[in-house]
Structure formats: C-alpha cells, structure tokens
Amino acid sequence: MLNFSFTEEQEFFRKMLKDFAKEELLPNYTKWDREGITPKHLWKKLGQLGVNGLRIPAEYGGSGADCVTTGIAAEEIGRGDFNLTYAVMLNALIGEIITKHAPEALKQEWLPKIASGDKIVGIAITEPDAGTDAGGIKTTAVRKGNVYVLNGEKSGISVATVGDAFLVFAKTNPELGNRGISAFIVPADLPGVDCKGYEDMGNIAVGRGSVYLTDAEVPAENLIGLENKGFSQVMNGFDLSRLLIGLQCVGAASQSIDETIEHVKVRTSFGQPLATYQGVSFPLVTHYTQLEFVKWQAYRGLWLRDQGLKHSKESASVKWLGPKYGAEAIHECLLFNGHYGYTKEMPHEQRLRDVIGLEIGDGTAQANMMVIAKDIIGKEYRSTGNLVAAKN
C-alpha cells in the first residue's frame, strides 16, 4: 500500500521552516533585490537551523538528512525568499559531491564551514560556449608538479560575486571529451581567480556572474575524486538539484497563489468578490492543480533517490515543468492583483523575475525533455541534432 505521508519529524521541520519563512524571510524578500545585497547573515541563520547541512553527514557538522527532508526545506524557504533557496540547492549538491568523492582533508576543511553557513561555495560548470552541453567546456587544468594550473572562463555562476570558493570543472585531458573532466575546489581569493557580477533581470540576491581563471595554481590536493571523473560526479548530482529546483518554484508560486486568494476574497467588482467569478477562481484552481502535480512528482523523485533507485526522468520532468508552471501561476496572480500587482510594492513581479531564471539554469525545458525521451524511448533514438543533453 502506498503511503504519501511525511514522518512526524519531517512535519515538525516543515512547520519550523514555514514559520521562519513567514516571519523572518518574507518581510525582507524584496529588500535584498532593491538593495542588490546577498544576505549572508541569512545563510548563517540557515546553518543554525540545520538547513545548510541537510546532505552533509553529522561527523562533518551536518545532519545527514534524507533527500525528501531536503525537498521540504526547498519548498518552504521558497515561500519566504526564493533566492535563499539557492542555499538549499547548492549546499545539497556540493555537499553530496564533496562527501562522496573528496579526500578526507577537504571534507574536514570545507563541509563544516558549508553546514554552518560560514562559507558560501558555488558550482562552476557553465561556460560561454558550453551550457546544456556540459561536456563541451573549454577550461583546462594542467598538472605541474604539486599544482594544477587552471585557465578558462565560467559564466552564469550563482554566488559568483559572494562565493568563498567554487567547485570548478575543467578538462584535464581534452582529448577524452567529457571523460576527461576533473573537479577542483578553488578558493575565490586564489591568485588568478577573478569574479565579476551581472546586471540580471532577477535573482539579484544570488550574485550571479562570471569566474575568470588565469594561470590559477590550485593545489593538487584540491582535486575532488579521481582525475578525469568529474563529469559523472556532477551529472548524478543534477538529478538532485533539478528536483529541488522544482520545489523551490512550487514554494514561490504557492505563496503567490495564497496571497492572491486572500485578495480576491475581499476585492469586489460589480458588487461581488472577485473570488465568486469563475474567470478568477478557475485559473487559480488550474495553477494550484499543476503545482500539486509537480510537487508530488518531485517528492516521488526524492524518495526514489533515497531508495537508491533510478529517478532521472522524474527529475527532468520536475525541472522542465516546475519553473514553467511556477512562472505562469505567478504571472496570473500578478494580473489578478491589478495595477498594484505590477508595482514593486508587492512581491509578485520579483517572484516572476526570479523564477524565470530557473527556466534556464540546470538545463532548459528542451534539454530535460531529451533526458526523458532517451529514458522512455531508448538511447539509440536520442536526438542527433545540435542540442546535446548534458546527461550520458
């Protein structure tokens, strides 16, 4: 018999984060966007609440929680501050990679700092000419004695302007293609590392930008896992981050729906509350239903990951539909709030700008459709066109 319930501990965790999001995050959500600030103190607060270390083992300062519990954090924090959910997603992805593949010394050095929120670490894969085709990166890492010399440009990197370090993926053997990629922990203050921010439409508080590597000498002991094995490490991690992204978008859109429901109950037109008109209630019902579908597909995918079962197509479907349905729901909520919804006095316009960003990050809709097609139709029928899915 199927059981769709959460544990008592998970429900307690959800309530704690729901209250935190409502009382401490939501009132300041638009402030960080307007001021162009990344609220590092809130990353530390998430560390105190145990959020940053959900996918980090207890011996390194985390809690070693399961993926379903991590999904709860993404959803609930998304209700209060969508941009702060990057702490959940990035720390889960990077925490897993370091825990599973890094040497003990790097685990001891970085995992406790990530869990506490004392250090912010980004993941640097994407380049100007390599997004969906992650195997097409051009950044190189050449071994010279006790260091690897890194050269290249990483673009569209979350926390580029505020990160203390980056998990950088570079080619140690370019002739092998994606089988010649390695991963390194690269401190942001290392000589030869330069970070520059973007003037983005949304996700201002995330500090997105480019990371330039010019003869950056990275100690050999900062290699994560085996040389030339970095690609497979991150590809497996994408199945987690894509599920969390879906729940981030569900959380943000659900908050807009809840706020809009309260608005249409009291706002009248022609002597009746807007909520009495099917032209208002039916679209809200449609968006609610679509978000519920994404939500439960996401938790199913996270449960499958916890069981060690395949979940790539579930992850890809959530990543494809979560930002799409989320943006559509928020857009309609903005319209139902009339001209005030179009102002920056209300959070809908910012949520819309923020969520749209994740229609690109971690694979576009088309790239994720290709992952699903390969799974349900067969590898031998995968696309031979110019768009190559970042999944082997």
N, C-alpha and C positions, 0 to 999 in steps of 0.2 A: 504494500500500500504506500502510495506517495505521501510525503509529509512536507508541506511547504512552510512550516513554522520555523521561526528562529528560536534559539535557545534563550533561557531566562537571562543569561549573562549578556547575550547579544542585544536583547531588548533593553536591558539596563544601559548598555553602551550607547544604543541609539538615542534613548531619552536624554542621556547626559549631553551628547553632541547636538541634539535638536535644541535643547535649552541654551547651550553655549552659542550656537549659530544665531539663534533669535536674539539673545540678549547682548552678545559681545561682537558678533561679526556683522550682522545685517545693518545695524545703525551706521556703521562706518564703511560699508561696501563701496559706495560711490565716492567717498572722500579720497581714497588712495588713487582712484582713477583721475580725479580732478587735479590732485597734487603731484601726480606722477611718481608716487612713492611705493616701494616694495616694503610692506610692513614686517620687517624681520622679527620684531618682537612677537608677532603672532605665530611665526614659525616656531619660536621657542615655547610659546604657550601650547602649541600642538604637541611639542615634545613633552611638556609636563602632563598633558592629558593622555599620553601614550600613543598618539596617532602616528607620529613620525616613524616609530619603531615597530609598527604592526608586523612587518615582514622581516624583521631583524630578530635573531634568536636572543633569548633572555641573557645568555652569557656575554653578549655584546651590548647590553643596555636596552634591548627591545623587549617585546612581549611574545614574539613568535606566534602571533595570531594567524588564524586561517584566512584564506582569500575572501570568503563570504563576509567575515567581520571587517576586512579592509574595504569591501564594497559599501558596507553601511557607512563608514566614515566618508567615503567619496560622495555618497548621496546626500547625507545630512549637512556636511560642510558646504556642499554646493548650493544648498538653500540659503545659507548666510552670506557666503563670499565665494563666488565661483572661482576667482583667481587663486584663492588659498587652497583649492583642491589640488593644485599642482604639487603641493607639498605631499599630499597623499599619494598621488600617482607616481611622481618622480622618486620619492623615497622608497616606495614599494618596489618599483622596477630596479632601481640602482641597488637597493638593499638586497634583493634576491641575487643579482648578478655578483656582487661582492661576496655574499655569503657562500654561494655555490662554487665560485671559481677563483677568488683571490687567495694569495698566500696568507698565512696566519698573521704576519706582521701588519699587512694592510688592513685586515679585518679589525685588529686591535686598535689601529690608528684611526680609522675612519668611521666604522659602524657606530660606536658610542656617540661620536660627535653628530652624526646624522640623526640618530634616535633622539638626542636631546634638543636638536634644533640649533646647536651652536655653530654648525657648519651647513651651508647650502651647497649641494652638489648637483650639477646639471649633466645631461647626457648629450654628447656631441657626435652625431652621425651625419645629418643632412649637410649637403654642400650646394653651391650654386648650380652645379650640373648633375646632382645626384640626390633625388628626394625619394620618390617611390622606388627607384632602382638603387637601393642602398648598396648593392654590390658594386656600383659604378663609382664609388668615391675615389678621389684622386690624392687625398692626403697621404703622405708617406711617412714611414718610420724606419730609419736605417740604423742598424746596430753598429755602434762604435765603442768598443771596449765595454765599460760599465754603464753606458747610457744608450738610449735610442734618441736619434735626432729627428724631430717631427717638423714637417713643413706642409702647409696647406691652409685652406680656409673652410671653416664650418659656418653655416648660415641658418637662420631661423631657429636659433638655440634658445630655449626657455632658460631664464635666470642668467643669461649671458652677462648682464651688467651688474649682477649682485652675487653671482656664484663664487664660492671659495675654491672650488675645484670642478673639473669636468671629467666625465668618463668619455675619453676620446677614442674613436675608432679610426684606425689608419692601416694602410697596406704595408705589411712587412715583406710581402712577396707579390708584387703587382702582376706577375705572370700567371698567378693562380686565380685571378679574379676574386670572387667573394670567398674563396677558400684560402686566400692569402691575407685576410684581415685580422688584426690583433687589437686588443683593447688595453688602454692605459688610464691610470688615474693621473691627471695633470693639474697641479695647483695653479690657480689663476694668477698668482704673483710670481710664477716662474719666469725668468728672463726669456724673452722670445714669444711670450703669450700676450696678446693684445685683444681687448674686448670692446666692441662698440655697439651701442644700442640703436634701435629703430624708432621711427615715428609711426607706430602702429595704429590701426583703426580701433582695436580693442586689446584686452589682456595687458593693459598698461602696467599694472602692478606686478606682472610676471617678469618684466625686464628682459624682453626678447631682443636678440641681436646676433651679431657675428663674432666668432672667435678666430683670430688670426694666429697661426703658428709659423714662426720664422726662426729656423735653426734652434728650436726649443729642445734643450737637452733634458730628457726625462730619465731618471734613474731606472736601470733595468729591473729593479725590484718592484717598480710600479706597474709592471705588466700584469694584467688580470688573466689568470688561466694560462693556457698554453699558447705559444706563438702560432699565429695563423688560424686560431679557433674562435676569434671574436665574433664573427658573423652569426654562427649558430647560437652563441650565448644570448645575443640581443634579440634574435628572431623569436626565440621561445618566450622572452620577456614581453614582447609585443602582445602576445595573447593575453597577458595580464593587464597591461596598460590600456589596451583597447576596451576591455570590459569595464575598467574603472572610469574611463572617459565617458562611456555611455551613461553611467550612473551619475557622474558629475553633471551632465547635461539634463538628465531626468530631474535631479535635485533643483537646479536653477529654474527650469521650466515649470516644475510643480509649484514652486514658490510664487511665480508669476500668476499661475492659474488660481492659487488660493487667494492671493491678493485681489485678483480681478473678480472672483466670485463674490467677495465681500463688497466690492464696488458696485457690481450690477444689482445687488440686493437692495441697495439704498438709492442708487441713481435712478431717477424716474424720467420717463419720456411719454408724453401724451397721457399723463396721469397714472401710469403703471411703472413698476420697477422694471428695469431692463431685463432682469432675470426671467420675467414672465414671457418674453418674446423668444420663440424658437430660433429665430435668426441669431440670437445671442447664446441661448442655452445649448443648442445642438453643436455648434462649433467647439464650445468648451468641453462638451462630452466627447467629441471626436478626439480632441487633443489629449484629454485625460486617458482615454482608452489606448491610444497609440503609445503614450508614455508608459502605461502599465505593461504593455506587451514588451517594450524594450527593457523595462526594469526587471521583469521576471526572466527574460532570456539572459540578461546579464548575471543575475544570481544563479541561474542554472549553469552558465559557463564557469562561474567562480567555483561552484560546487564540484563540477567536473574536474577542474584543476586541482581542487583539494583532494579528490579521489585518485589523482594521477591518470585521469582519462583524457582522451583527445577532446579538444574544445576549440580548435582553430576556426571552424566555420561559425560557431556560436559567437566567438569573439569578433570576427569580421562583420557579422550581421549587426551586432550591437554598435560597433564603431561606425558602420555605414548609416544606421537609422537613428542612433541616439542624437547626434548633433543636428541631423536633418529635422526630425520631429521636434526637437527642443527649440530650434530656431523658429520653426513655423508656429509653434504654440506661443512663444514669447511675442512674436510679431503680432499675432491676432490679439493677444492680451493688451499690447500697446494700443492697438486701434480701439478696443473696447473701452479704454480709459480716455478716449477722446484727445483733444489737443493737449491736455495735461500729460498724457502718456508720452507725448512727443518731446516733452521738456526733460531737462536733467534734474528736475525736482523729484522725479520718480525713477525707480531703478530699471524699468523695462528696457529702455534704449541701451543702457550699458550691458545688461544681460544679453541682449540680442547681439551687440558687437562682440562680446566676449565668447559666446557660444559659437558664433560663426567661425572663429579662428580654428576650432577643432573639427570643422569640416575638412580642413587641410591636414593638420598635424596627425602623425601616426597613421598615415595612409588615407588617401581620398576615398570617396564612395566607390569609384571605379576600381581602384586597387583592391579594395576589400571584396568587391563583387568577384574579382578574378580569383581571390583566395577561395571563396565559396564554390565557384564554378569548378575549380581544379579538384575540390574535395568531392562534390556530388556527381560530376560528370566524368572526371578522370584526368590524371596528369597528361595522358597522351593527347588530350583535346584542349590543352591550355592554349591561351592566345599566343600567336607568333607575331603579333603586331609590335608597334613601337613602345607600348606601355607594358612594362615588365613589373609584375607584382613582387614586392620585397618579401618573398617567402619562398623557401626551397623545400 
